[in-house]
């Protein structure tokens, strides 16, 4: 495990080295909503993508939190999770 961070609004992102199927893997999740893993070939790419994914997860969680009084943030999360996975396949 190279890096492992948790967001206070309910998500985690981890960067692993020497994963068996690829040199690097990024695994992230929003508790109760998704778990997503990407495999990457270089450390530079993995570090860059880790930071981008971490920022995107934080933005999604914060947007959902802003609508939590309306529907618990469900609509924002459903739409956002789909976009996130498309953006970071």
N, C-alpha and C positions, 0 to 999 in steps of 0.2 A: 504494500500500500504506500503510494507516494504522497497522496493528499486525501483528506476526508473532512468534509465540512457539513454542518447542519445549519439550516435557516430556521430562525425562531418561529416562522409562520407554518412550519411543517414540511420541510423538504430536506433532502440530503444529496450530496454529490461526492463521488469518490473517483480518484485516479489511481489505477493499478498498473504496475510494470510486470512484464513477463507473464502474460495471462494464459499462455498455452496456445491459443488460436491466433494471437497477434501480440506484437511487442507492448502495446498499451491498450487499456480499456477505460472508458469513462462510464460509470453507472450512476444514474440519478433517479430520484423518485420524489413524487409528492405523495405524502402519506394518505392512503386510502384512494388514490386516483390513478397513479401510473408508476411503472418501473421501466426504465429505458436504458439500454446499454449500447455503446458505440465502440468499435474497434478501430484503432489507429496505428499507423506504421512507424511514426517517428515521435521522438520526445518533444520537439518543437511544435509539431502539429497538435499533439496531445495537450500540451500546456496552453496553447492558443485557444483550442476548442473548449478546454475546461473552463477558462475564464469567460468565454462567450456564453457557454451554456449556463454557468453560474449566474451571470447577469440576467439572462433571459428567464431563468427560473425565479429569481428574485422579483423581476418586474411582473411576472405572471401572478405570483403569490400576493404581491402588493395590490394589484388590480382586483383580484378576487376578494381580498380583505376589504377593499373600499365598497364592495357591493354585498358584503356579508349580511347586512341588515335586511336586504331585499330577499335574497334566496340562498343565503349561506355561501355566496360566491360560486354556486354551481354552474350557472350559464357561462361565466367568464372562464372557469376551469375547463369545462367541456370543450369550448371553442379553442381555448389557449393550449391545451394539451395536444390537440390535433395539429395545430400550427407548429408547436414546438417540435414534435416528432417529424413533421415534414421538413422543417428547417434544419434539423440535426439528425439525419437518417443514420 
